[in-house]
């Protein structure tokens, strides 16, 4: 089947200023058909802003964007009204394809009724050819079958078409918005965190769908496994010597190149600082060292004035030369490599009061009707337990039960006085008008906040401390919530999707911290990169909440996974 070549997406020298801060400062990008470009960077570096500029939903303060006529943009918020139905979303996704097919049918009838020598025949033929090419590019005749395939692939195949969006969870609405774009097959696809709320099967399905698209794809994602599987290029928006840098290749090759570039920048900066220090010493100290303030000895009196003048002249030339070198080097010196956010918490959980055989927490046939199948579970004082499973198997529900925030059927035993902390997926602060600094201090108490300064944890930048909570991004609010838990560590720390909304580098730091320190940690995660590296136990919730269950304990699993308990 013949396909026309989709046009490229070109952005030139984009600048976007918000609240007096340059979110983007001269960013350029060329995305040719078949290229899948991932945007990498810490929260606040402008990934979502750049996508909005590329999509045309926001306008740059300067710079230009030349985009294909058919752009699809997956935003982090659902672009449909809550009273809309699943059918409304699908009809909109298929509208252009159906319009093309309707036009083709109309033009076919007109051509059959128009003689070849009719003056209007060439124009009709051209219009028919254009629509036919568009239909082929969109695989229009296969659209309904493809729509059903996409819905099934994203776990939405069983949804009634008359179901309203306000009856869906946030994750379900996000998957429906993504399904609509994949069904539509735009020539330029812009994705903002496309794998949020996707399980393994759905993520693998989306990876294949995106790889099969013939046009341009630009995406922002914290999903390291998705970046590795999909991207042909990565653009790093974190500060660098020459601004944003484009890397050819996937996430694995990006990591290696990023490490080399950072080491090179740090080495060049260190060498330059050493040279500057030497030049300053020459300019400020050399004269004193070469010409100490002393009078002439008796046997020097006759020639002292001549020799002293010559020495002073030589010193002056050296000092002037050093000063000139210093000025030139200071004017052109490298910027200091910015310190990346580093998770610096010495531990994530507090030590249990006494090391006994008694578990911190034990569940016996505990379940929540419609949400969590019955499960037996024991958590010991230094446990590291990973909860995995598809959407709807009850990972977040189980964490809420462990935290005591949700009543459940069955027997729940907690060690008396057990301190439990939960990082939930939805981070809400009661007083959004308070600054980050004040929220941290008031939540912990001034004394504890002084003992564990927020900046020492490496989760937020100093520039963010004076910002109101309500002005923070989702990721920044989650990092503040994590900081509050780390600053006063509980004996049992429960983490629900802890790597969501964190930069890839910070995810790596957090994962390293999970494996050390006292106390117990239970976390739920879809993060395939994290799960591949997990060293502790794993509890796999393998059934929907309303299915019959039985527990099976198996040894091994992945080579590095430890003991794997499967609830089936």
N, C-alpha and C positions, 0 to 999 in steps of 0.2 A: 504494500500500500504506500502510495506516495505521500510525503509530508512536506509542507513548506517549512522553511527555516524561520523559527521565531526570532523577533528582533531582540537585541541586547537591552539590558538595563544599565544606564550610565548616570552616575552622580559625580558632580565636579565641585570641589572646594566648598563643601557644605559647612556652614556655621549656624549653630543654634544656641541662643542665649536664653537662660531662664533664671529669674531671680538674681540677675547680675552676674551669673556664672556661665562661662562658656562650656556647655555640655558637649558640644562638638565644635572642633576648631580646625576647619579646613580639611574635612574628610572627603576623599575621592574614592570612587569604586566603579569598576567595570565588570559586569556580570554577563558573560556570553551564554548562549543556549547550551544546555548540557552541563554547565558548571553549577555546583551546589556549594555555596559559600556560607560558612559558619562564622558567627560573630562571637568573639571571646572577650572576656574582660570582667573586672570586678563590678559589682553593683554600683550604678551611678556613673559609669563610663560612657553611657549613651547608646546602648544596644537597642533598647526599645525606641528611643528617640530617632535613631537612624532608620529603623524599620518604618516608623510613621512618616518620616520624610520621603522615603522611597515609595511608600504607598500613596502619598498625597493627602493623608488625613491630617498632616501638620505641614506647615510651610517653613522653609529655612529663613534665617535672617539675611543670609547671602548664600550664593551658590545656586546651581541648577540641577534638575533631575530630568532626564529623558527616559521615559518609561514606556513599555509596550502598552497597547490600548487595553489589554485584558490582564488586570492585576488582581490577584486574590490575596487577602491579608488575614491571617489568623491572629487576632488580638487576644490579650489575656482576659478580656471581658466578652461575654456573649453578645453579638451585635443584633439580637432579636428581642422583641418585646416578650415579657413573661407570659402573656396570654396567647402567644403564638403556639402552634402545634408542631409536632414532628413533621406532619405533611406539609405545613407552610415552609419549613426550612428546606425540605427536599424539593418542593416545587420551585423555590427560588434558585436552588443549586442547578436544577435541570432546565430552567427557563430559557437561557440562551441557546442551549442545545436543541430544545423543542422549537424555538423560533427559527433556528437554522433549517431544521427538517421541514417545518411548515413552509418556509420560503422556497425551499427546494421543490416541494410538491407544487406550489403555486407557479414557480418558474417553469417547471416541467409541462404543466398544462398550457401556459402561455406559449412556450416554444412549439408545442404540438399544433397550436392553432395559428402560428405565424410562419408565413412562407419565407424561404431562405433569401429571396430577393427583396423582402420587405425592408425598408430603411431602418426599422427598429430592431431587426433581427440581431445584428452584431452586439448591440448593447445588452439585449436579453441574454445572449450567449455568454458575454463577459460576466454578467451578474450571476448566471448559473454556475460558471466555472469558479467564481470566487466563493460562492456558498458551498459548492461541492468540496473545494479544498478545505474550507473551515470544518465541514462535517467529517472529513477524513482525519483532520488533525485532532478533532475532539473525540474520534471514534463514536460518533453520534448514534449510530444504529445499535450500538452495544451499551448505550447509557443506562437503561433500566436494569440490565443484568449487572453492570458494574456497580450501580448504586446499591443493589442488594448485597453484592460481594463486600463492598466497603463497610456497610452497616454491620454485617456479620463479623468482619475482621476487627472492628472496634467494639464488639460486644453489645451492639445495639439492635441486632436482628430481631429480637423478640419484642421490641417496643411497638405498641399500637400506634398507627399513624395519627390517630386523633388525640394522642396524649399531649397535654399542655407542658410547656417548658418549665412552668413554675412548680410542676410535680417532680422534676428531675433534680438530682443532686448537682452540685457545682461541677464535679468531675464528669458526670453524664452530659451536662450541657457543653462542657469543653470538648468532649469526644464527638458530640453531634456537630459542633461548629467545624471541627477538623474533617469529619466525614463529608460535610457539605462542600468543602474546598476540594477534597480529593475526587469527589464525584464530578465537580465542575471542570477540573483540569485546566486552570488558567495558564496562559503562556508565561506568566511571572508569578511565582508563589513566594509569599513572604510569611514566615512562621515565627511566632513569639512563644517560646517554650512549648513546642508541640507535644512533648511526651509527658507533660504533667498529667497525672491521673491515669496513665496507661500501664497495664501490666506487661509482662514479658511478651506474650503472644501478640498483643496489640502493637507494642513497640516494634517488634520484628515485622509485622504487617505494614506499618507506616514506613519503615525504612525501605522496604521493597517498593512500595507505591511511589515514594519520592524519587528513588533511583530510576524508576521507569519513566518519569516525566521528561518530555523532550525539551522543555523550556528552561527558564532561569529559576533557581531557588536560592533565596537568602534566608537564613534562619539564625535566631538567637536561642541558645540552649545551654543549660548547665548539665545536661545529660551526656556524660563523657563517652558512654558506650554508643549513644546515638551519633554524636559527632564523629566517632571513629568509624562507624559503619557507613555513614552517608556522605560526608563532606569530601569534596575535591580540593577545597581551599579553606583556609581559616584567616580571618582578619582579627588581629589582636588590638583592641581599643585601649588596653592599659598603657600608661605613660611609657614611652620609649624615646631613645635619643632623637630619632627623626619622625616622631609621631606614629600613628597607627601603621602596623607592619602586616603585610600579606604573606602568609605561608602557604606554599603548595603542598598538598597532602592532607592526611586525616589527623585525628587527634594524637595518635601515637607519635607520628613524625613531628607534629607541632611541639610536643613536650620536649623531644630531644633538641630541636632547633632552638626553642625558647631557652632551654637551660644553657646552651652554648652562647646565645646572644647575651643573656644576663651576665654570665661569667666574663665575657669579653668587655661589656660595658663597665662592670665593676673593676676589672683589671685596668682598663684605660683610665678610668676616673682616679683610681688609687695612684697610679703612676704620675698622672698630671698633678694631683695634690702634693705628692712628694716633690715634684719639680718646682711647684709654686712655693713650697716651704723653703727650699734651698735658695731660690731667687730672692725671697724676702730677707733671708738671713744675709745674703750678699749685699743687698741694698741697705740694710739697716745696721749690720754688725761689722761687716768687713773693714770699714774705715777705722773703727775703734781697734780692731785686732791688728791691722797693719801699721797704724800710726798711733801708738800709745802716747798719752800726754806726758812727755818728759822733756826736760831741757837738755842742751848739748853737754857732753863731757868736755873737759878742758882741752883734750887733744882734737876735738871736733870743731872748736869755735871758729876757726878760720874758714872752713868750708861748709859750716852747718846750714847757712841760709840757702846755698845753692842746692845742696843735697835734699834738704827738707822740701824745698819747692818742687823738685823733680818727683819725690815720693808722693807728695800731695797731689800732683798732677796725675800721676799714674792711678792713684786711689780714686780720684774723681772720675777718671774715664771708666774704671771698672764699675764704680757705683752707678754711673749714668747708664752704662751698658746693661747692668743687671736690672735697673729700674725700667729701662725700655722693654727688655724681655718680659719682665713681670707684667707691665701694662698690656703688652700684646697678648700674653697668655691669659690674663684675667679677662680680657675682652672677648676672647674666643673659647673660653674653657667649656668643657662638657658640663651638662647639668648632672647633679648628683643623682644616682639611681634611686628612685623612690622606694621606701621600705614597703614591701608588700605586707598585706595583713597576714599575721602569723598567729595561729591559735596557740597561745602560750600558757593555757591553764595547766598547772602542775598536776592536776588530777580532775576527774570528772565526778567522782562520787566519794562520799565520806566512808571511812572505815566503819564496819559494823562494830558495835560495842564489845561484843565478845565472840570469839571464834568457837562456836559450838556446832554440834551436829544438827541443831534446829535450823530449818530453813528460814530465810527472811520472809518468804511468802509461799503459800501452797494452795493450789486449787484442786478440788475434787468434784468432777462432773459439773463444772461451772459453765453456764451458757446463758445467752440472751435470746429469747424467742424472736426469730426472724432476722437476727443480726449476727449471732455467734453460735456455732455448733458447740455442743458440750465438750469440754476439754479438761484433762488432768495436767497439772503443771507444778513443778517445784523450782523455786529460784533460791539459790544459795548465796552466801555472803560475798563471794567474788565472781559470781557468774557473769558470763558474756553470752547473751542469748539474742539471736536474730529471728524475728518473725517475718516470714515470707508467705506469698500466696496471691492469687488473683484478686481483682476488685470484687468486693462483696463477701469475701471469706471471713471478715471480722477482725482484721489486724488492729485498726484504730479502736474498735469496740473492746477488744481484749486489753489494750493498754489502759483504756478508761476504767475497766473493771479492776485491773491491778492497782490503779491509782486511787480507787475508792470513790470515783466520781460517777459511777453508773451501777445501779443495783443489778444483781444477777441471780439466777437460779443456781443451786448447788452450794457447796461449802467453800468458803474463803477464809484462810487463816493467815493473819499477819503477825509477825513478831511484835510484842508490845513495845510501843514507843518508836516504831519504825518510821524514819523520815523518808518520804517519797517525793520526788519531783517529776513533773511531766512537761515535756515540750510538745504541745499539741500542734497540729497542722495550721489551725487558724489562730493567729496571735492577735489578741485584742487587749488594749490597755484602757483602763477606766478613765484616765484623764489625758486625752490626746493633746491638750494644750500645754502640758508640762514639757520641758526640755528633756533630752536624753540624760543629761547630767543629773537633773533634779529627780527624774524617775528612778534612776539607779540608786541615788543616795536615799531617797525616801523609802524605796522598797526594801533595801538592805539595812537601813539605819546608817547614820553618819560614820559611826565607829568602824563598822564592817566595810563600808565603801572606801574608807581610808586605808584599811589593812589590805584590801584587794582592789586597787585602782582599776577602773574600767579599761583604761588604755593598756594596762599591763596584760590583758587577756588577748589583745590583738584581734578583736572581733569588729571593732568600729574605728573609723578614722577620727583624729582629734577635731577635724572641722565639723564633724557631725554632732559633737557633744552639746552644742548650744541650740540645736534645731529642735522644734517641737515634734513630739511623737507623731502627730497627725501628718507631718510633712515627710516622714520617712517612707522608703519603699517597703514592699512586703518583705524582701530579704533583709533589710536593715532592722525591721521590727523583730523578725525571727532571731537575728543575731543578738539583739538586746535581750530577748527572752532567754536565750541560751546563756548569755553572760550572767544573768541573775541566778541561774541554776548553778553555774560553775563557781560563782563567787561564794555561795553558801551551799556546798555540795551535799546532796542527800545521800543516804545509805543505799537507796535504790533509785536509779535514774532511768526514766522512761522517755524514749525519743521516738516521735512519730515523723517519719520521713525527714530526718535531720539534715540531709543534703539538699532538700528543695530550696531553691532561691539562693544558694551559696555558689560563689565562683568555683570553677574547677580546682584552682590552687588551694582555696580554703577547705574544700572538701577533702583534699589529700591530707591537709594538716589535721582536720578533725578526725579522720579515720585513724591516723597514727596515734592520736590521743586516746581513742577508744580502747586500745589494747593495753593500756598501762594504768597504774594506780589502784587503790583499794576500792571497796564497794562493788555493787552489782549494777550492770547496765542491761536493759532490755530495749531493743529498738526494732521498729518496723520499717521496712524499706523496699521500694521497687528498684532502687539504684543498682543496676546490673554490675557496674564497675565496683561498687562497694562490696556486693555479695561475692564477687569473684575473689576478693582479697580477704574475706572474713575468716577468722581463725577460731572462733568460738563455736558454741552449739547453735543449732538451727531448729526452729519449730515451723514446719510448713503447714499452713492451713489450706488444705486442698479441696474443701467442699464449700458449697454455698451454705448459708446459715440454716436453711430449712431442709437440708438433706440429712438422711440418717448417717450416723458417724460411728467410727471405731478408731482407736488409737493404735498405731504401729510404730515400734521403735526399731530403727535400723542403724547399723554401725557404718560409719564412713560417709557415703554420699560423695561429694567432691573430695579430691585428695586432701584438701586443706581445711575441710569444713568442720571437722570434729564430729560430734554425735548429732544426728539428724532425726528428729521426731516428726512423723507425718500424721496429721489428722485427716483421715480420708472419709 
